[in-house]
Amino acid sequence: MFKKAFMSLALLLISALSWGQGNPVHFTVAQKQVSPSEVDVVFTGTINNGWHVYSTALPDGGPISASLNVEKAVGAKAEGPLRHSGKEINIDDPIFGMRVRYFEHHVQFVQRFKITGKTYSINGYLEYGTCNDEMCMPPQSVDFNYKGNGPKDAPAATDETAAATADDASPADSAAATPAGEAQDSVAAAAQAQPADTATASIGDQLWTPVIDKMKAYQPDTEGKSLWYIFLMGLLGGIIALFTPCVWPIIPMTVSFFLHRSGEKGKGVRDAIIYGISIIIIYMTLALVITALFGPQTLNEMSTNAPFNIFFFLLLVVFALSFFGMFELALPSSWGNKVDSKASATTGLLSIFLMAFTLSLVSFSCTAPVVGLLLVQAATSNNWVAPAIGMFGFALALALPFTLFAMFPSWMKKAPKSGSWMNTVKVVLGFVELAFSLKFFSVADLAYGWGLLDRETFLALWIAIFTLMGLYLLGILHFRSDGDNPKAQPVACIMLGLCSLAFAVYMVPGLWGAPCKAVSAFAPPMYTQDFNLNKTEEVKAKYTSYEEGMAAAKAQHKPVMLDFTGFGCVNCRKMEAAVWTDPEVQKRLNDDYVLISLYVDDKTPLAKPIEVKDSKGNTRKLRTVGDKWSWLEQTKFGYLAQPYYVTLDNNGMPLSGSFVYKEDIPGFLEFLDNGLKEYKKR
């Protein structure tokens, strides 16, 4: 049963996602004749996994609502509000402080038009907002343009555009045409505060020069670093698994068997090497088969999908309880006996491979939790080869002792003997698994807006977990698996116990709002903190125009931090609440940089629409200020999602690459500091 559950988890975990800059939502539009005097314009959307499209008529101050914009209606008039169909998800969003509605996978929007003339001509566009758990796209649009004949007895066609807009647009749709309340006021205030004689550049000037190649050159080799991290984590996991009661006692028996079976040390060493290679092959095969079965489109979904994160949470809790001795994860003994009997009945390489497979089955109760934690971490690393690399590190650590002890039998005498210390390793690992499980529950809690695991609750649980682990290592706390007469703890356990207690004490000020940067990558963001004595002022950009902000930075001899954001970008608000509130980050943004926030969903109309062409020759019409900033982000930097941060010099050239959604205060500070250093060099 546990084997099937574990294999099912593994099969679901391993895959990868390499998100490109294309639109994760694909719409088709069609006209449907409802009656001689009515037509529907139907927008059918397919949404990539992990993304969602917001519904219609959301309240002011929230995400971008889906809305229809009629640019021309001759002989036809929009009738009623924009309708939608599909499975609408309705949840509380803690960032916007309201209930939001959105669709996943599929959605359909329908606008009905009443034909008022003998002929009709309608054109316009559907605008919608889309996000995932890490970023939001700028408002996207789907154009439509239809002509046709109406009833024969209808009057001559007249322009109904103004009437349709005035009479039939719902209040929510009208609100969607302008920035949300407070945000709109802040934009207006910022515009009034800016000097009237500031130089203003147009599209195509030097400040718009593409720097896509330069941006790529700044990107670090995070893939290689993450793979090394996964490998080392797998290696550490294998070392920990070695010192468990299911594995360590088997090593001397297995090595002794190889040396005595052959009668020759050389042949025994060769068999031990083959045995170790067989262990690596078995675990690597598991990872490779799983990766082959599932394509590179599931990994990011697994890392951000709330139901899967709940499953990860429950799985790690089960593993932790098994290590605490509440129950034992064990495969049916008949499985191991059958494989062992086949190994005894065969000879040569096959018998050695079957012996290695027997080890995998017999040690399941100790290795499964370690492998499960490793697979979960690898699956959330956004790299499709990470599971195989992690399993290689795990299997290498597991297999190496068999080979080394066969090559140097005298080492076995110096190795620690089996004893109660192996149970200590299991229990400590149980505490670690329990602590890690809360991270996955936090992802689901934030996604659904339950508010069950805010920051101080998370820290309180971690304080309790690491305090109990410290007391256990000091010999004060005992488990049933320790036996009736626990022995005095060795010095190494006492030192580790003190470190665990010190870590618990370090987190205590976090209950009152202290940053606790060492756990910031695991704890929920600061905005979930209910009781926070660390009050900081909000960072606000003085400029919401690219050209005006760049001119001001040049006059002040300061670098620029360009913030591509949106009024309806929930992930932008998360970054501002979790990272920008840090005092050091505030100091950099307020004192060392000129901060320019460009709202890609700013509905302020341009003086005149601008037609532009992308690199593929496709024409796009820029109608609003937000369209202009979205086009700047796409053409100059080769990116199309928010939040997106770039540091620039006064000529619009990048200083330290870019930074996207990641609640990592040290990483964001490093990004800003690197920009300052490069600016001083220039």
VENBELUR-V434787 format. One record per residue. N is the residue number from 0. RES is the residue in one letter. SS is DSSP state (h for helix, s for strand, l for the rest). Layout:
n;res;ss
N;RES;SS
N;RES;SS
This chain:
n;res;ss
0;M;l
1;F;h
2;K;h
3;K;h
4;A;h
5;F;h
6;M;h
7;S;h
8;L;h
9;A;h
10;L;h
11;L;h
12;L;h
13;I;l
14;S;l
15;A;l
16;L;l
17;S;l
18;W;l
19;G;l
20;Q;l
21;G;l
22;N;l
23;P;l
24;V;s
25;H;s
26;F;s
27;T;s
28;V;s
29;A;s
30;Q;s
31;K;s
32;Q;s
33;V;s
34;S;s
35;P;l
36;S;l
37;E;s
38;V;s
39;D;s
40;V;s
41;V;s
42;F;s
43;T;s
44;G;s
45;T;s
46;I;s
47;N;l
48;N;l
49;G;l
50;W;l
51;H;s
52;V;s
53;Y;s
54;S;l
55;T;s
56;A;l
57;L;l
58;P;l
59;D;l
60;G;l
61;G;l
62;P;l
63;I;l
64;S;l
65;A;s
66;S;s
67;L;s
68;N;s
69;V;s
70;E;s
71;K;s
72;A;s
73;V;s
74;G;l
75;A;s
76;K;s
77;A;s
78;E;s
79;G;s
80;P;s
81;L;s
82;R;s
83;H;s
84;S;s
85;G;l
86;K;l
87;E;s
88;I;s
89;N;s
90;I;s
91;D;s
92;D;s
93;P;l
94;I;l
95;F;l
96;G;l
97;M;s
98;R;s
99;V;s
100;R;s
101;Y;s
102;F;s
103;E;l
104;H;l
105;H;s
106;V;s
107;Q;s
108;F;s
109;V;s
110;Q;s
111;R;s
112;F;s
113;K;s
114;I;s
115;T;l
116;G;l
117;K;l
118;T;s
119;Y;s
120;S;s
121;I;s
122;N;s
123;G;s
124;Y;s
125;L;s
126;E;s
127;Y;s
128;G;l
129;T;s
130;C;s
131;N;l
132;D;l
133;E;l
134;M;l
135;C;s
136;M;l
137;P;l
138;P;l
139;Q;s
140;S;s
141;V;s
142;D;s
143;F;s
144;N;s
145;Y;s
146;K;s
147;G;s
148;N;s
149;G;l
150;P;l
151;K;l
152;D;l
153;A;l
154;P;l
155;A;l
156;A;l
157;T;l
158;D;s
159;E;l
160;T;h
161;A;h
162;A;h
163;A;h
164;T;h
165;A;h
166;D;h
167;D;h
168;A;l
169;S;l
170;P;h
171;A;h
172;D;h
173;S;h
174;A;h
175;A;h
176;A;l
177;T;l
178;P;l
179;A;l
180;G;h
181;E;h
182;A;h
183;Q;h
184;D;h
185;S;h
186;V;h
187;A;h
188;A;h
189;A;h
190;A;h
191;Q;h
192;A;h
193;Q;l
194;P;l
195;A;l
196;D;l
197;T;l
198;A;l
199;T;l
200;A;l
201;S;l
202;I;l
203;G;l
204;D;l
205;Q;h
206;L;h
207;W;h
208;T;l
209;P;l
210;V;l
211;I;h
212;D;h
213;K;h
214;M;h
215;K;h
216;A;h
217;Y;h
218;Q;l
219;P;l
220;D;l
221;T;h
222;E;h
223;G;h
224;K;h
225;S;h
226;L;h
227;W;h
228;Y;h
229;I;h
230;F;h
231;L;h
232;M;h
233;G;h
234;L;h
235;L;h
236;G;h
237;G;h
238;I;h
239;I;h
240;A;h
241;L;h
242;F;l
243;T;l
244;P;l
245;C;l
246;V;l
247;W;h
248;P;h
249;I;h
250;I;h
251;P;h
252;M;h
253;T;h
254;V;h
255;S;h
256;F;h
257;F;h
258;L;h
259;H;h
260;R;h
261;S;h
262;G;l
263;E;l
264;K;h
265;G;h
266;K;h
267;G;h
268;V;h
269;R;h
270;D;h
271;A;h
272;I;h
273;I;h
274;Y;h
275;G;h
276;I;h
277;S;h
278;I;h
279;I;h
280;I;h
281;I;h
282;Y;h
283;M;h
284;T;h
285;L;h
286;A;h
287;L;h
288;V;h
289;I;h
290;T;h
291;A;h
292;L;h
293;F;l
294;G;l
295;P;l
296;Q;l
297;T;l
298;L;h
299;N;h
300;E;h
301;M;h
302;S;h
303;T;h
304;N;l
305;A;h
306;P;h
307;F;h
308;N;h
309;I;h
310;F;h
311;F;h
312;F;h
313;L;h
314;L;h
315;L;h
316;V;h
317;V;h
318;F;h
319;A;h
320;L;h
321;S;h
322;F;h
323;F;l
324;G;l
325;M;l
326;F;l
327;E;l
328;L;l
329;A;l
330;L;l
331;P;l
332;S;h
333;S;h
334;W;h
335;G;h
336;N;h
337;K;h
338;V;h
339;D;h
340;S;h
341;K;h
342;A;h
343;S;h
344;A;h
345;T;l
346;T;l
347;G;h
348;L;h
349;L;h
350;S;h
351;I;h
352;F;h
353;L;h
354;M;h
355;A;h
356;F;h
357;T;h
358;L;h
359;S;h
360;L;h
361;V;h
362;S;l
363;F;h
364;S;h
365;C;h
366;T;h
367;A;h
368;P;h
369;V;h
370;V;h
371;G;h
372;L;h
373;L;h
374;L;h
375;V;h
376;Q;h
377;A;h
378;A;h
379;T;l
380;S;l
381;N;l
382;N;l
383;W;l
384;V;l
385;A;h
386;P;h
387;A;h
388;I;h
389;G;h
390;M;h
391;F;h
392;G;h
393;F;h
394;A;h
395;L;h
396;A;h
397;L;h
398;A;h
399;L;h
400;P;h
401;F;h
402;T;h
403;L;h
404;F;h
405;A;h
406;M;h
407;F;l
408;P;l
409;S;l
410;W;h
411;M;h
412;K;h
413;K;h
414;A;l
415;P;l
416;K;l
417;S;l
418;G;l
419;S;l
420;W;h
421;M;h
422;N;h
423;T;h
424;V;h
425;K;h
426;V;h
427;V;h
428;L;h
429;G;h
430;F;h
431;V;h
432;E;h
433;L;h
434;A;h
435;F;h
436;S;h
437;L;h
438;K;h
439;F;h
440;F;h
441;S;h
442;V;h
443;A;h
444;D;h
445;L;h
446;A;h
447;Y;h
448;G;l
449;W;l
450;G;l
451;L;l
452;L;l
453;D;l
454;R;h
455;E;h
456;T;h
457;F;h
458;L;h
459;A;h
460;L;h
461;W;h
462;I;h
463;A;h
464;I;h
465;F;h
466;T;h
467;L;h
468;M;h
469;G;h
470;L;h
471;Y;h
472;L;h
473;L;l
474;G;l
475;I;l
476;L;l
477;H;l
478;F;l
479;R;h
480;S;h
481;D;h
482;G;l
483;D;l
484;N;l
485;P;l
486;K;l
487;A;l
488;Q;l
489;P;l
490;V;h
491;A;h
492;C;h
493;I;h
494;M;h
495;L;h
496;G;h
497;L;h
498;C;h
499;S;h
500;L;h
501;A;h
502;F;h
503;A;h
504;V;h
505;Y;h
506;M;h
507;V;h
508;P;h
509;G;h
510;L;h
511;W;h
512;G;l
513;A;l
514;P;l
515;C;l
516;K;h
517;A;h
518;V;h
519;S;l
520;A;l
521;F;l
522;A;l
523;P;l
524;P;l
525;M;h
526;Y;h
527;T;h
528;Q;l
529;D;l
530;F;l
531;N;l
532;L;l
533;N;l
534;K;l
535;T;l
536;E;l
537;E;l
538;V;l
539;K;l
540;A;l
541;K;l
542;Y;s
543;T;l
544;S;l
545;Y;h
546;E;h
547;E;h
548;G;h
549;M;h
550;A;h
551;A;h
552;A;h
553;K;h
554;A;h
555;Q;h
556;H;l
557;K;l
558;P;s
559;V;s
560;M;s
561;L;s
562;D;s
563;F;s
564;T;s
565;G;l
566;F;l
567;G;l
568;C;l
569;V;h
570;N;h
571;C;h
572;R;h
573;K;h
574;M;h
575;E;h
576;A;h
577;A;h
578;V;l
579;W;l
580;T;l
581;D;l
582;P;h
583;E;h
584;V;h
585;Q;h
586;K;h
587;R;h
588;L;h
589;N;h
590;D;h
591;D;h
592;Y;s
593;V;s
594;L;s
595;I;s
596;S;s
597;L;s
598;Y;s
599;V;l
600;D;l
601;D;l
602;K;l
603;T;l
604;P;s
605;L;s
606;A;s
607;K;s
608;P;s
609;I;s
610;E;s
611;V;s
612;K;s
613;D;l
614;S;l
615;K;l
616;G;l
617;N;l
618;T;s
619;R;s
620;K;s
621;L;s
622;R;s
623;T;s
624;V;h
625;G;h
626;D;h
627;K;h
628;W;h
629;S;h
630;W;h
631;L;h
632;E;h
633;Q;h
634;T;h
635;K;h
636;F;h
637;G;l
638;Y;l
639;L;l
640;A;l
641;Q;s
642;P;l
643;Y;s
644;Y;s
645;V;s
646;T;s
647;L;s
648;D;l
649;N;l
650;N;l
651;G;l
652;M;l
653;P;s
654;L;s
655;S;s
656;G;s
657;S;s
658;F;s
659;V;s
660;Y;l
661;K;l
662;E;l
663;D;l
664;I;h
665;P;h
666;G;h
667;F;h
668;L;h
669;E;h
670;F;h
671;L;h
672;D;h
673;N;h
674;G;h
675;L;h
676;K;h
677;E;h
678;Y;h
679;K;h
680;K;h
681;R;l
